[in-house]
Amino acid sequence: MQRFNILATGLFLLAATGGVIAQTTVEIVSSDYRAGRDTNFDGIFDEFRTEPNTEQFSNSWRNAFEFDLYEIPTGASVLNAVLTMRTTAFDTPRAFEVHWYEGNGFVELIDFARDELAGALTHPSDGGISHAISVTDLPIGRESLERWAGFNVREPSPPPGATFLTMSIPDSFFQPKLVVTYSGGVNGMRFNFDDGTLQGLEHVLSTPSVFEWTALDSVPLVGQVSGEHRLLPTPFNFRDGSHDTLLLRSSPFVIRAGASITFWLTGGRGAGPDSALLPQSPGELAANTSGPGVRAMGVGLYDPGSDSYVLTKQRSVNNQTFELLMFQQQELVPFIGRTLHLDFFDSFAGSWGWIGIDSVSIPGSSSLFASSFE
């Protein structure tokens, strides 16, 4: 399901200097949404609700949800941010609170206990009511948060014997949304493949192959992170079979301070959990899935100066669920100011011998504009 929507772009605001500032408004749908329970009323949440309709949040239950700030450029000025949600209640009036936290893309049990009040709301009468709360003053921008804004919802003092307060469940029309208007910022490189192309990523191996990554929207067994397309090995029916090694490379970019590189992968992990089995350079990769050399699948941060991978990552499990991976900002500190590429490689065949790619974010600058950040 698409997690964001560009509502308006190219709008302008008259600046104090007499100039104009371009504005963009994005509507972001929650990327993860869970209900959690404190069974012992001790402030420690110890179970997720697993039944359908996981939306109740009173008594021992709370709701939490997170928003992917992928579409807000690094360094953008947030002009307005509004959180919208819909609740249903009886035994009214009911008072509840919204607390915010810095997320990581996945609601965890500890997130239900995070206390940083974003706003107090009232459900005044029986039935369903939509709410909007300004969160403009929170550090919503990507310069402040790593990438995700999280919120939990609770009813501090439910009336004795009252029924549950509930929220509209995920994928419904009234599910929580974050509407953000911003200006400025540095986009870096972002790839969602929703135009059906590689969006500038290039297959760099010279060996011709009929098996390669392409942007697909018609494989029902594999989901996507945003939009309708993702990169998958094609033909997909032969995804586990022998093939020439795939190596997909981004344009060069310059690593900036305080930024992480993120990407979502589906499929297999390849050679196993030992990072020593991942290549230290593109030259170590086997030419094909049965030849000599490293046979693995994953992602490498490529330094053309040393012709080596300074960092590598691989999936942690074999399944068709997209997994978020990243080169975190602390890992990237030694490479600030360096010109690098992002490589995706696959020289592995067999059971779960494939990976798919979606929503790649490189908050560095294109090497063409490197002087702006030196």
N, C-alpha and C positions, 0 to 999 in steps of 0.2 A: 504494500500500500504506500502511496506517496505520503511522505511525512512533512512536506512543506509546500507552500503555494505562494508564488509571487503575486501579491494583490495589486500592487501599483508600483510603477517605476517611472523615472523621468519627471517626477514632480519637483517643484522648486520652492525654496524658501528664501525670502529676501534677507540677506545677512546684514549685520550692523555696519559693515564696511561698504554697503551698497552693492555687493556682488550677489551671486546666487549659489545655493547649495543644493545639489541633487539629493533627492530622498528616495528610498525604496522601502516598501512595506511588505513584510513576509508574514504569512500565517503558518505556524508550526504546530503540527499535531504531535501529541505525546508519543515518544518512541518506546517507552516501556511503562506499564501500569499494573500495579499489584495492590492487594489488600493483605495486611499483616496483623497478627494478633499477639497481644501480651497476655498469655494464658494465666499468669500468676499475679498480674497487676503490680509488677515490681519494676516497671520501666524498661524491661528487657523483652524485646519482641522475638518470639521463638518459633513462629510458624506462619507460612503463607496460606492464604485461602486458595484451595484448589478446585472447588466446585464451580459450576457456571455462575455467572452474575457476581463477579468478585468486587462489588462496588460499595459494600456497606462500610461505614466508618464511625461508629459510635460504640459506647461501652468499651470493650477491650480491643476493638478493631480500629485501624486507621488505614487510609489510602495513601499511596505515594505514586508519583509519576514523574518522568523526566522528559526533557525536550532537547533535541539535537540542534545545536546552534551552528550547524554546518553552513547555512546560507548567510550568516552574518559575518562579514569579512573581519579579519584581525585588525584591531585598531579603529573600528568604526565607532562613531558617536551615536549612541542610542538616544533618539529624540523622544520616543514614547514606547512603552511596553505595557500590554494589558493581558492579564490572565483571565480566560473565560472558562466557565464550567456550569453544569446544571445539576441541581440537587432535587431530590424528592423527599418529602417528610410529612408526617402527621403528628398529632400531639403538639402542635405549634403554639407559640413561636419557639424556634430552636436557634441557638447561637453556636457557631463553630469557627475554627481558626485555620488559617493557611500558613504553613512555615516553609521556608526555602532552604536549600542546601546546594552545594556544588556536587553534581552527579558524576557518574562515570559511564553512563549509557545503559546501566542495568540496575533496577531497584533491588537493594539488599535489605536484609532485616534491620540492620542498624539505621537505615534511612528513615524508618518510621519514628525513631526516637529523636531525630535531630530537631533542635529547638532554636529557631531564628524566625521570629514572627514577621510575616509579610503582610498580614492583614486579618482583621476580625470581621466576620460576616454574620448576617441574620437571615434565617428562613422564616418569614413572618406568618405565612398562612399555609394551610394544608394543600398538598399537591406538588407539582413540579415548578421550579423557579430557576431562571438563568441568572448568573452572577457575573460581574466583571470587576476585577480589582486591578488598580494601577500598580505595576511593579517597576516603574521607570527608575526609581531610586536604587534598585538592587543592581549588583554588578552583572548585568545580563550580557554585556559585550564580551567578545572573544578575548580581548586584552586582559580581562579580569578573570574569567572562568576558562578552564582548560577547553571545554567544548559543550558541556551539558549543564542545563539548569534544572534542578530537581525541586519538587514541592511535596509536602505531605499535608493531609487534611485530617482534622480531628474535631471531636465534640468534647470539650473539657468537662462539662457538667451536664450530662443528659438528664432529663426529667425522670424521676423514679417511675419505672414500669413503662417508659416510652418505647415506641417501636424504633427500629433502626432508621438513621439517616442514610440515604443512598445517593450515589452519583451515577450519571450515565456511563455505561460501560464502554470499553475500548471499541473502536470501529463503528460506534453509533454517531449519529449526526451531532449530538450534543457533547461528545467527549471533550476533555480539557484541551484547550488550544492556547497558544502564546502568540499574540499579534505584536510584532516589533517593527517600528519605523526607525530607520537609521540613515546616516549619511557618512560618506567617506570610507576609509579603511583600505586595506591591501588584501586583495583576494588571493594572491599567490596562484597556485594551480589547484583546480578542483575538477574531478571527473565523475560524472554520474551515468554517462553513456546513453542518456535518454534520447539522443538524436539518432541512435542506431549506428554510431561510428565509434572508433577508438579515441576520438577527441584529441588527437595529437600524439598519443602513445604509438610507438613504432615497434614492429617486429624487426629485430636487428640481426638475427642470424641469416647468413646468406643461403643456407641450404633450403631449397624450395620444399614446401610441404603442403599436402592437402588437408592437414590437421592443424588448426590454429585457433586462437581466441578471437571471437567475434561478439558483437553486441546483439543479444537475443532477447525477445520478449514473449516467446511462445513455448517455453519448457515448463509444463505444469508442476513438475516435481520439485522445482527449485524456485524459491521466492526471490525477493529483491529487497534492498534496504530503502531505496527511494525511487519514485517513478516506476516505469514499467520494464526497463532494460537493465541487463547486467552482462558482463563478459563471461562467456562460457566456451569450453572447448567445442569445436565444430569439425565434423558432425558429432553431435552430442551422444548418439547411440554407440560411438566407438571411443568414448571418453576413457575407458580403462585399458585400452589396447596399446600395443607398441606404436611409437611415433618418433619422429625427429624431435629433438629438444626445442621447446618453446622458450623464447626470451623476449619479453616485452619491456620497452624502456621509455621513460619520460624524457622530456626536454631537460636541459640543465637548469638548475635553480641554486640559489644561494641560501644557506641555512641562516635563519634569523634567530636572535635570542628570544627565549620565552615561548617558543612554538613547538608543537608536536606534529608529527606526520601520522595520519590515521588512514586506515583502509579496512575494508570488510572482505573476508574470504569465506567461501563455502567449499565443501568437498572434503578431500583427504589431507592428512598431515605428512604423508610421504614416508621418509626414511626412519621415522621414530623420534623419540624425545631428545636424543643427544644432539646438541647444537653443533658438535664437532662433525656430524655427518652432513652439515650444510656447507656449500662451497665458500671458500674464502676469496674467490675471484670467478668471473665468468668463464675463464679459461679452464677451470677445474671441472666444469659441467661436462658430463658425457655428451657426445654428439647426438646420441639417440638413446632410447630407454633400454637397450640391450648392450651398448658398447662400454668400453672402459671409461672410467672417470666417475665423478659424483653423480649419483642418480637421486634426485631430491626435488621437492616442490616448496616454494616459499617466495620470500621477498628479500631483496638486498638493497642496501644503500651503497650505490656504486661511485667510487672515486676514480675518475678517468686519469688523474695524475699518477696514481700508483697501480692502476688497472686492478683494483681490488674492491671487495666489499668491506666497508668499515663496520657495518652492522647487518645482521640477518634476522629474519623472523619466519616462523612456520605456524600452521594451525595446531591447536592442542588436541583436537579430537577428529574422528572421521564421522561426518554426518552432513546433511543438506541444509543445516541451519547456518546462516551467516554469522560469523564470529568477528568481533571487533579486535583488530590488532593495531599496535602503534609503536613508533619510535618516540619515546617520551622525551620531554624537553631536557631532563637531566642526562639522558643518554646522548643528546645532541650537542651538549655544551662544548665538547672538545672540537666540534666541527663548525662552530659559528664562523660565518664568513667564507666557508669553503664552498666551492661549486661542485655539486653532486648530481646524480641521477637516481631515480627510483626504478629498480628492475623487478619484474615478476618472472619467475622461471619455473619450468616443469620439464624434468628429465626422468620422470618416474612413471612406471606402468604397473598394472596389477589391480587388486582390490582397492577401491578408493584412490585410484591413480589419476586424479584430476583435481583441479581447483577452479573456482569461479571468483570473479572480482566485482566489487561495487563500491561506490561512494568513497573515492580516494581524495584526500585533502592534504595538500602540501602548502603550509602557510608561509613558506619562504618566498623569495622574489625570483622572477625570471632572471637568468644571468644577464639578459639584455639591459636590466635596470639595476644591476648590482651596485653601481656607484651611489644610488640613492640611499643605500643602507650601510655604507662603509663609514 
